[in-house]
Amino acid sequence: MQSTIRLKPQLQWLFPLTACLWIILLLGGCSAGEALPSIRVQELPEDTRLALQQLSQSSEKLYQAMKADDPVQARVQLESIARQFPALSLDGVIPAEGMEAVYVALGEARRTFNAAQFDPQKGLREAAKIRLLFDALSQPKHAMWKAYYKPMEDNARLMHQAAEEHHEQALRSAYEEFAGRYEMIKPSLAITHSPQMIAKADSMLVFLQARVDRNTPAYDEIVAVDKDLRQLLRELFGREASSADMPVYSPSLPINPVLYWGAAIGSFIITVLTFVGYRRYRYEKERPPAVRQNTDRE
C-alpha cells in the first residue's frame, strides 16, 4: 500500500508560492547572462596559446596583403587560418555561439575571396573582420575591436542630432557607418559576450534600420532610443556610465516583452497566492480548535 505525504492545510499554500518564486528567479537569470565572460587564454596550454598568436599574425598578414592590393597572398593566409583553426581545442574557453561565429566569419571571407568576380573592397572588409576576430582570440583584454567604441559613439551622437534636425541624408550616413562598424566587430563580440547580449544588439540594429529606411525616416522614434543606444554601447564595450549619463527614467525602448510579461504575470501570481495564504492563515487561526485537530489528523 503506497503512502502519500500530505502537508498540513496551513502549509499547503507554500508549495505553489515557492514554485512561482523559483520560476521568476529563473526568468531573471535569463537576463543576467549579458555580462562580459572572459576568454581564459591564460588557462590554455602553451602550445594552444602560441597557435592562437600565430593565427593572429596570419590574420595581420591577410589584412596587410589586402591593403597592398595582393588578393593572391591574402587568400593564401586566409586558407592557412581556415585549415589550422579547427585543430585547436578551445572547449570551455569560447562559448558554442562564439565558435559558430568564428566559422561563419571564415566561411564568409572564403566565399568572398573565391568568388568568380572578386570585389577588392569587400575583400578588404572581410580581411579586417578576420584580423579583429583573431586578435581578440589571442589577446582578449587588449583587443583591437575595443577601439571602435569612440567612433560608434560618435555615430550614435550624429544619428541623434540628424534625427532631431530631420536631416535625412546625415541620418542615413551616420546609421550606415554605425551598422558597418557593428558588423565589423560582431564576430569579435560573439566570442566575448553572451548570446542574449548579441541578440539585444541585433534587435537594436533591426529597429534602427526599419526607422531609417522608410521613405520618411521615423525621426521621433530614433530620437527616443538614443539613451538606450548609448547604454547598449557601454554594455558592449564594458564602459561604465557616469551618474550624469544615466537617466532616472527614459520613455524610450520598452522592456523586453518576454521579461515584461513574465514579471507582470509573476507579480500577479505572487499577489494572489499571498492573499490566499493570508486568508488561509486567518482561517486556521479563527476556526474552532476541535475542527483544527480533526483536520490535522487526516
N, C-alpha and C positions, 0 to 999 in steps of 0.2 A: 504494500500500500504506500503510495507516494505521499510524502508530506510536503506541504507548502508553507512557506514562511509568509506570515501576514503582519504587516506593520500595524501598529495601533492606529486607530482612526485619526487621532490627533497628530500623527506623524506622516500619514499617507500623502498629504499635500506637498511634503518636502521633496519627494522624488521628481514630479514634473517640474517643479521650480528649479531644482538643481540641474535637471537636464537642459532646460531652457538657458540657464546661465552658461552652461558649457557650450551650447550651440553659439551663443552670442560671443563668447570668448574666442571660439574658433573662427567665427566670421571676422572678428577684429584682427586675428592673427593673419588672415589672408592679406590684409593691407599692410602688415608690419614687415613684409619681406622686401621693402623697397630700399632698404639701406644698402650702401655700397659694400658688397662682400669683397674681401681682399683675395687677390691671387697669391697663393702662398708659394711663390717661386723659390724662396729661401729654403723651403722644406723639400724641394725636389732633389733627386740625386745629381751629383756633379755633372755627369755626362748629359743629363736632360737639360740642365741649365746652360751648358755650353752649346748644346744643339739649338736651343731657343735663341741664343745670342748669334749663332751662325745664320739662322734663318732671318733674324732681324737684319744682319749685314747683307744677306742676299736681297732682302726687300729694299734696302737702301740702294743697292746696285741696280735693281729693277727700276726704281724711280729715277735714278741719275741717268740710266740709259735712255729712258723716255724723254728726259729733259734735253738730252743730247741728240734727240731725234734718231735713235737707234733701236727700232722695234725688234729687230732680229736678236740683239743681245738681251733686250728686255724679256723677250719670250723665253730665252734660254734660262734666265734667272727665275722666271715665273714657274716654268716646268720643274726646275730643281726644287723649288719650295713645295709645289704640289706633290712631288714624289717623296720628299723627306718628312713632311709634317705627319702623315698618317702613322709613321713608325714610332712617334713619340707616345709615351704613356702619361696622360695628364688626368687620369681619373681622380676625382676628389679635389682637383685644383681648379678646374674650369667647369662651370655647370653645363649640363647637356645642351641647353639652349645656346650657350656660348660656343660650344664645339660646332653646333649646327651653323652658327653664324660664320665661323671660320671657313667651313666647307662651302657655304653658299657664296661667300666673297671670293674664294679661289675659283669656284665654278664660273661666276660671272666674269671674272678677269680673263680666264682662259677662253671663254666664248668670245670676248671682245678681241683678244689677240689672234684668235684663229678664224675670225670672220672672213668671208670672201672679200668684202670691202672693208679694209681696216680703217677705223676712224682714229687718227692720232690724238685728238683732243679727249676722246673717250678713253683711249688707252692711257693717257697721262693721268686722268682722274682715277682709273682703276689701279694704276700703279701707286698713286698717292694713298689710296684707301688701304691697299695691302701693306704699304710701308708703315702707316699708323697702327694697323692691327698687330703686326708682328713686333713693332716697338713696344706696344702695350703688353704683349705677352712676355717680353724679355725684361722689361723694367716698368712694372705697373705703377709704382709710386711716383715715377718721374716721366710718365708717358707724354709723348708729344701732343696727343689729342687734347690734353687739358688746356693747351694754349688757345683753343678755339672759344673759350668762354667769353673773352672780351669782344671778339668780332661778332659772335652770335648775340651777345647782349646789346651791342650797337645796332645790329639788325632789328632786334625787338624794339628798341627805342625809336628807330626810324619808322618802323611799321606803325607804332602808336602815334607818332607825330603826323605821318601821312594820313592815317585814318581820321584823326581829329580835324585835319585841314581838308579832308575829302580830295586828296591829291592821288588820283588813281594810278598814274604811272609810277610815282615814287613808292606807293604801297606795293605794287606788283614787283618792282625791282627789289625792294627790301625783303619781301617774302621769298622770292626766288633765291636770293643769296642765303637767307636763313635756312631754307629747305635743303639747298645744295650742301651747305656745311653740315647739316644734321645727317644727311645721307653719307657724307664722307666719314663721319666718326661713328656711325651707327654700329658697324661690326665691332669696333673697339669698346663701345658702350655695352654691347651684348655679353662680353666676357667679364665685365666688372660690375654689372647691375643685374637685379632680379628681372625675370620676365614681366612682372607686374609694372616695374618702372619703365621698361621699354614700351609696353602696351600703353601706358599713360602718355608717354611722349608721342607715340604714333597717333594716338587719338587727338592730341592737340594739333598735330600737323594736318590731319584729315579735317578737323574743324576749321582751321585757318584757311586751308586750300579751298574748301567749299564756299567760304565767305569771300575770298579774294577773286575766285574765278567767275563770279557772277557778272552778268553784263554791267550791272552797277554794284560794286562791292558793298558788302554789309558793314559799312564803316562803324556804326554804333556797336555792333557785336564784337568787332575786332578791338575797339577801344575797351570794351567791357572785360575782355580776357587778358588785358595787359599785365595785371598783377599776378594772375595765375601763370602766365608765360614766364615772367621773371622768376617766380618761385620755382617753376619747373627747371629752369636753367640752373638755379642754385642747387637744387637737388641732384641734377645730373652731374654737376661738376664738384659737388661736395663743398660748396661755398656756404658760409654762414651769413645770413642776412642780419643787418643791424636792426635794432628795435624801430628805428625811424622808417625802415623799409617795409615793415610788417604791418599791414592794416589790421585794425580791430575787427572790421567786418568788410567783406568785399562781395557785393552782389554781382558776381561775375559767373564763371562756370559753375554749374550745380555740382553737388557731391556726386560721386559715382552712384548711379541708380541702384546697383545691387546692394552696396553698403547702406545707402539711404533707406531703402525699403527693409533691409534686414534689421537695421537699428530701430526703425519705426515699429515693425511688427514685433520685434523682440521686446521693446519697451511696453507695447500694449499687452503682450502676454504676461510679462512680469507684473504689470499693474493689476491685471485681472487675477492672477494667481495669488498675489499678495493680499488682495481684497478677500478672495475666497478663503485663504489661510487664516486671515484675521477673523472672518465670520465663524470659521470652524473652531478657532481658538475660543471665541466668546461662547459658542455653543457648548463646548466641552466644559468650560468653567461654570456655566449657568445651569446646566441640566442637573437633575437630582442625583445624588451620589449612588443610589441603588441602580439606576439605569446605567450610569457610567461603569460600574463594576461588572454588570452583566455583559456589556458590550466588550469590555477589555478581555473577558474570559473566552470569547468566541474565537 
